[in-house]
Amino acid sequence: PRSTPLYSSAASDVYKRQTKYNELAREALSNGDKILSENYYQFADHFLRIFTEQKEKLKEKNSNIS
């Protein structure tokens, strides 16, 4: 179905962004910047929450179509 490639692409994008911000957070922490580190961890968490919400909406939409 058409939604599968979009879902896969979105999942890949979220994974890449989450990985990027987690790496930035670890780097900031290793440089002693706890504030910046927490900021990056919050960005990573944000992308995961947004993706999870979108996934649930898509699941609901698809169940309503069936």
Salt bridges, closest charged atoms under 4 A:
ASP13 OD2 - ARG17 NE 3.16
ASP45 OD2 - ARG49 NE 2.88
GLU56 OE2 - LYS59 NZ 3.87
